[in-house]
Each structure stands twice: as structure tokens, then as C-alpha cells.
Amino acid sequence: MLPKVVNTIYGRFYEVVEGVFFPSVSTITTFGTPLSFGVLKYIIKESDGDYEKYLNNKSEALRVGSLSHDYAERILCGEEIVIERDPSVQRAIISFTEWYNKYQPKVIATEQVLFNTVFKKGSYLLPIAGRCDLVAEIKNKKGEDELWMLDYKTSKNPRDPRNQIQLTIYAWLWNLNNERKIDRLGIVALKKDFAGSRPGATTRYMIEYQYNEELA
């Protein structure tokens, strides 16, 4: 049974046991870790120091990100989709299909809710929960199947260091609950700011992060 999800002004929480709520991974990375100087500088630059403009930009970014995630999920499920009059989402999905065609992932799990209720010495082992975008097998250069923990990002800054924390925790939780362990972590960059009909030949569609158990 999937845990109940509660959204608050301080983020999303999962009721993993009756009356017991774990914060989501994104809530921890949003409210529990400081923004880097580079991210703060980018926010100020993009909003021209105007808070209302920042909120509007953030709202639009969330809309595009949410729709892009939804369309990517539907494509993986074999659905045909039509995206009309939404250039940012169209470009993000073109990036997704370019990544898919390049890496040919074998889907193991999508939108998987991850949490663990192991209780030791009076507390939960890792009181945090989350929903990962994709776990997939991808062949390496030797032709061997490796298991990737993947997350989609439409942001202009997919190298945000908080991504490593998010992916590490997802992998940590996955490994606690599954025999087959995660081999590699990566961000699928759903680029939405390229010119022309498709991204350039040198575009990097996947950014790898190292698993760091200390972050969990």
C-alpha cells in the first residue's frame, strides 16, 4: 500500500506508518540545504532582483517541469503523446527522446515510492521518503548492463550539487529494499532552451553523479 502524501508550505511528507510522517527527499534538499552562491546569483540575474518576477519564473519552471515529467513517463509506458503550442515542453521532450534513443534504457521501475521503516535503537534508520523518476538498465561501453538511478531535470542548472544528495538518498533507499543494487546515478537533462529542431551534436543528455553514502 502506497503511503499517504501530505503537501504543506514546508514541503511534502509521506505517512509511511499511521501517524508517522517522513519528509520527502526534495523537501530535505529544498529546506535543509543552503543554496550555493552560483544558484543565488543565477536567481537574482534571472529575476532582475524583482521578487514577483522570481515567483512567476519559478511557477512557470514548475509547470514545465511537471508536464515534462508526465510526458516522459507516458512515453516510457508506450503512449503516443501530442504537445501543442508549448515550445518549452516540446523541447524538453525532444531532449528526452534524444537521450532515450542514445542510451536505450531498459525500464526497471518508474515513479517508484522509496522509504524504509527499519527501527533501531529507538529511532527510524532513515526517516525520509521520496519518489524516484526512473530506475533503468543501461549498457556500458563493455556491453554490460548497469542499473542506474535517474532523475529528470528541466532546470538550466542540472549540475546543482543538491542533485547528488537527492540521488544518493534514492539509491540508499532502493538498496535497502532490493536485492539488486544501484550501480550508477544520473540526471537526464531535459533541455528546453536550444535553438532549431533538436539539440546540438555535442549536447550532454545525462550527467553522472558519484554515490556518496555519507550524504545519506
Order of alpha helices (4+ residues) and beta strands (2+ residues): beta-beta-beta-alpha-alpha-alpha-alpha-beta-beta-beta-beta-beta-alpha-beta-beta
